[in-house]
Every structure is written in C-alpha cells, then in structure tokens.
Amino acid sequence: FEAYLAGYSAQVSTWPLNPTDAAIEFFKRFPPHWKIADFGCGDCRFSKEVPQNVRNVDLYSSAGANGNNVTICSMAQTPFTTESFDAVVMCLSLMGTDYPLFLREAWRVLRRDNGILWIAEVRSRF
C-alpha cells in the first residue's frame, strides 16, 4: 500500500486539477458542525483542510499512525450507524470489483434529509 500511495501522489501531481482540492473547496462552505466520512481517505489530506468533523475510512493507512483517526475497514462494511453523516466523500476510491457495495454503504451511513454524496472518479475508470 505504501508503494501505491507514493505512485498515486506522483500521478495526481501531474493532473491539471486534483479532485481532493475540489472537494476541499466545496466543503469549506458548509457548517463546521457537519460530520463527514471520507471513504478511501489515503493520506487524510481532506480531513486536515476542512473545518468539519471528518471520519477517515480506508482499507489501510499509514496516516493513521499520525493521529488522523483512520477507521481501518472495507468501505463495503463500516462500523458507523445508519444515517450518521451529513456527507460522504469518495475521491478516487471506487476501485475493485465490489465498488457497488461501497456505494451502498455510503448511502446507508448518509443522512437522508439533504445529505451529500460527493464522488470524484477518473473518466477512464468507467
């Protein structure tokens, strides 16, 4: 996973727009009391740059050792209660053949009244 994260960082640095930057700018305008889940958090950059309470979720994360509160689990089955988040962010995290299960889990934990599911994926992925 360390090699993957390093390769990912190198690749994203060449893109004209980093989708994490777009997510950060989008969510900065929402209330700081919102609870957000970052599914596939990687280096936890999103949670470090927005004012909201963010729960980082990933299958693996070296960032967790640095106090970033990473919940290590499959995005298909998280320990969170139903409708417990105002928003779920999925930034370049729909990898693998079980990505429909990730989407189902995001829907389960997302608040039904005005909750936001924010997804960014590369066009070539689908």
C-alpha positions in Angstrom: 0.0 0.0 0.0 2.9 2.4 0.7 4.1 2.0 -3.0 0.5 2.5 -4.2 0.1 5.7 -2.2 3.5 7.0 -3.4 2.6 6.2 -7.1 -0.8 7.8 -6.6 0.7 11.0 -5.2 3.1 11.2 -8.1 0.4 10.7 -10.7 -2.0 13.2 -9.2 0.7 15.9 -9.1 0.7 15.9 -12.9 -3.1 16.5 -13.2 -4.4 19.9 -14.1 -7.0 19.6 -11.2 -6.6 17.4 -8.1 -10.1 16.2 -7.1 -9.1 16.4 -3.5 -8.6 20.2 -3.9 -12.1 20.4 -5.5 -13.6 18.5 -2.5 -11.8 20.7 0.0 -13.1 23.9 -1.7 -16.6 22.6 -2.0 -16.9 21.5 1.7 -15.3 24.6 3.2 -18.5 26.4 2.7 -20.6 24.0 4.8 -21.2 24.3 8.6 -18.3 23.2 10.8 -20.6 21.1 12.9 -21.3 18.7 9.9 -20.0 15.2 10.2 -18.3 13.9 7.0 -17.0 10.4 6.2 -14.0 10.3 3.8 -14.3 6.8 2.2 -10.8 5.9 0.8 -9.1 8.7 2.7 -5.5 7.8 1.6 -3.2 10.4 3.2 -6.1 12.1 5.1 -5.4 15.4 3.4 -9.1 16.2 3.1 -9.7 15.9 6.8 -6.7 18.2 7.6 -8.0 21.0 5.4 -11.8 21.3 6.1 -13.4 22.7 9.3 -15.8 19.8 9.7 -15.5 16.7 11.8 -14.2 14.1 9.3 -14.0 10.3 9.9 -11.3 8.9 7.7 -12.0 5.4 6.3 -9.6 3.2 4.4 -8.6 -0.4 4.0 -5.1 0.6 5.0 -3.5 3.8 6.1 0.0 4.8 7.2 -1.6 8.2 8.0 -3.4 6.6 11.0 -0.2 6.5 12.9 0.0 10.2 12.8 -3.2 10.8 14.8 -5.6 11.1 11.8 -8.3 8.9 13.3 -8.5 6.4 10.4 -11.1 3.7 10.7 -9.4 0.7 9.0 -12.1 -1.4 7.3 -13.6 -2.3 4.0 -15.7 0.6 2.6 -18.4 -2.1 1.9 -18.9 -2.6 5.7 -18.1 0.2 8.1 -18.9 0.3 11.8 -20.9 3.5 11.6 -24.6 3.8 12.4 -27.2 4.3 9.7 -27.7 8.0 8.7 -24.8 9.2 10.8 -23.1 11.5 8.4 -24.1 14.8 6.7 -21.8 14.0 3.8 -19.7 11.1 2.4 -16.7 11.9 0.2 -15.4 9.2 -2.3 -12.5 10.8 -4.1 -10.8 8.3 -6.5 -11.8 5.4 -4.2 -14.2 3.3 -6.3 -11.5 0.7 -7.1 -12.1 -3.0 -7.2 -15.0 -5.1 -8.5 -17.0 -4.6 -5.3 -17.4 -0.8 -5.7 -21.2 -1.1 -5.8 -21.0 -2.3 -2.2 -19.0 0.8 -1.3 -21.8 3.0 -2.8 -24.5 1.0 -0.9 -22.6 1.5 2.3 -22.1 5.2 1.7 -25.9 5.5 1.1 -26.6 3.6 4.3 -24.5 6.0 6.5 -25.6 9.1 4.7 -28.3 11.3 6.3 -31.4 11.1 4.1 -32.5 14.7 4.6 -30.1 16.8 2.5 -27.1 14.6 2.9 -24.4 14.9 0.2 -22.6 12.1 -1.6 -19.6 13.6 -3.3 -17.9 11.3 -5.8 -14.8 12.1 -8.0 -13.5 9.4 -10.4 -11.4 9.5 -13.5 -13.4 9.1 -16.7 -11.3 6.2 -18.0 -12.3 4.2 -14.9 -15.8 3.6 -16.2 
